[in-house]
Structures are given as structure tokens and as C-alpha cells.
Amino acid sequence: MKKIKNKYEDVASVYEDRCPLLCALDIIGGKWKLPIIWFLSQEENVRFNELRRRVSGVTNMMLAKCLRELETDGLVTRTQFAIIPPHVEYSLTASARKLIPILRKLYAWGAEHKEKKRGLAEMVSGGNE
């Protein structure tokens, strides 16, 4: 593990010693994964087309890709029913459900930050008029 000299202390490089936070962000990051996880958290089981309708703007290909990646990472379970027409449902795993309280806190932090940022922007624009 390579150390980077800091004027305060020696700190391990998060890029060389795979930081768990960066690993988590690799798994849930991107434009579509968080909305997919969020909508799956609202229901026990969701069919592909319903999920596509609820995640506004996602294409079929991108939704399928993200669901496959989330399944590979152990966050989503895909259940295929042997009926005609084919019926597939997606749900969050127990591991993914542990993320939901964290995402709620992140949501609250984001809402608070957004309000502060809006207040600052109003102060700056109000001072220039």
C-alpha cells in the first residue's frame, strides 16, 4: 500500500488500496442504477415494463443492462416464470435493502444541500440587481 505524504498525516491512496466507498459507488453509481434501486424498494416484485415506465427516460437496453449488472453484484433478484407469455419479475435482495436507509439519509442531505445552494444563489443574484 503506497502512502501519500500529507502535511497532517500519512494517508493511504484510495485509488491504490481499493476504497470500500469507491467500490460501493462503482456498484450503485451511474445515471440509472439508483432510480432502479429506489423504485424496486417501493414494491416486493416489479415486472420489467412497469419498471421501465417508472424510471422515466431509460431505454429498454439500458434498463436490461443495469438490471443484469445489479443482479451480478447481488443487489437484484430476477425471477422468471415458466408461463406463456414469458413473465419476469425483479426484486431487491436483502443486501440491497440494507442500502435503503442509507439512501434516505443521502436524499435528506441532498435536499438540505440543494436548499442551501438555492439560498446562496438568491443572495448572489439579489445583490447584483
C-alpha positions in Angstrom: 0.0 0.0 0.0 1.5 3.3 -1.1 1.3 6.2 1.3 0.8 9.8 0.2 2.5 12.4 2.4 0.1 14.9 3.7 1.0 17.8 5.9 -1.3 16.4 8.5 -0.7 12.6 8.4 0.2 9.7 6.1 -2.9 8.7 4.2 -3.4 5.5 2.1 -4.2 6.3 -1.5 -7.9 5.4 -2.1 -7.1 4.6 -5.7 -4.3 2.1 -5.0 -5.9 0.5 -1.9 -9.4 0.0 -3.3 -11.5 2.1 -1.0 -14.8 0.5 0.0 -16.7 3.7 -0.7 -15.4 3.8 -4.2 -16.3 0.1 -4.6 -19.9 0.9 -3.5 -20.2 3.8 -5.8 -19.0 1.7 -8.7 -21.8 -0.7 -8.0 -24.7 1.8 -7.5 -23.3 4.7 -9.5 -24.4 5.9 -12.9 -27.5 7.6 -14.1 -30.0 4.7 -13.8 -29.0 2.4 -11.0 -30.1 4.5 -8.1 -33.6 5.2 -9.6 -33.9 1.5 -10.3 -33.0 0.5 -6.8 -35.3 3.2 -5.4 -38.3 2.1 -7.4 -37.6 -1.6 -6.6 -37.6 -0.7 -2.9 -41.2 0.5 -3.2 -42.6 -2.9 -4.2 -41.8 -6.5 -3.4 -41.7 -7.6 -7.1 -41.7 -5.5 -10.2 -42.1 -6.5 -13.8 -39.7 -5.2 -16.4 -42.3 -3.0 -18.3 -43.6 -1.4 -15.1 -40.0 -0.6 -14.0 -39.4 0.9 -17.4 -42.5 3.1 -17.1 -41.5 4.2 -13.6 -37.8 5.0 -14.4 -38.6 7.9 -16.8 -36.3 8.2 -19.8 -34.5 4.8 -19.5 -34.3 2.7 -22.7 -35.1 -1.0 -22.8 -31.4 -1.8 -23.5 -30.1 0.4 -20.7 -32.6 -0.9 -18.2 -31.8 -4.5 -19.1 -28.0 -3.8 -18.8 -28.4 -2.1 -15.4 -30.6 -4.9 -14.1 -28.1 -7.5 -15.3 -25.2 -5.6 -13.5 -27.3 -5.2 -10.3 -28.1 -8.9 -10.4 -24.4 -9.8 -11.0 -23.5 -7.6 -8.0 -26.0 -9.3 -5.8 -28.4 -6.4 -5.4 -31.3 -7.6 -7.6 -33.0 -11.0 -7.9 -34.5 -11.9 -11.3 -37.4 -14.4 -11.2 -38.5 -16.0 -14.4 -41.9 -17.8 -14.5 -42.3 -20.7 -16.9 -45.5 -19.5 -18.5 -46.5 -18.1 -21.9 -46.2 -15.2 -22.4 -42.9 -15.0 -20.5 -43.1 -13.3 -17.1 -40.1 -11.9 -15.3 -40.1 -10.1 -12.0 -37.3 -8.2 -10.3 -36.8 -7.5 -6.6 -34.2 -6.3 -4.3 -32.0 -8.7 -2.3 -31.6 -8.4 1.4 -28.2 -6.9 0.8 -29.7 -4.1 -1.4 -32.5 -3.5 1.2 -29.7 -2.5 3.6 -28.9 0.4 1.3 -32.4 2.0 1.5 -31.9 3.7 4.9 -28.6 5.0 3.7 -30.1 6.3 0.5 -32.9 8.0 2.5 -30.2 9.8 4.6 -28.3 10.7 1.4 -31.6 12.0 0.0 -32.1 14.2 3.1 -28.6 15.5 2.9 -29.1 16.3 -0.8 -32.3 18.1 -0.2 -30.7 20.2 2.6 -27.7 21.0 0.4 -30.0 21.9 -2.5 -31.8 24.4 -0.3 -28.6 26.0 0.9 -27.3 26.3 -2.6 -30.6 27.9 -3.7 -30.4 30.3 -0.9 -26.8 31.3 -1.8 -27.8 31.7 -5.4 -30.7 34.0 -4.4 -28.4 36.0 -2.2 -25.8 36.5 -5.0 -28.4 37.3 -7.7 -30.3 39.6 -5.3 -27.2 41.5 -4.6 -26.5 42.2 -8.3 -29.9 43.7 -9.1 
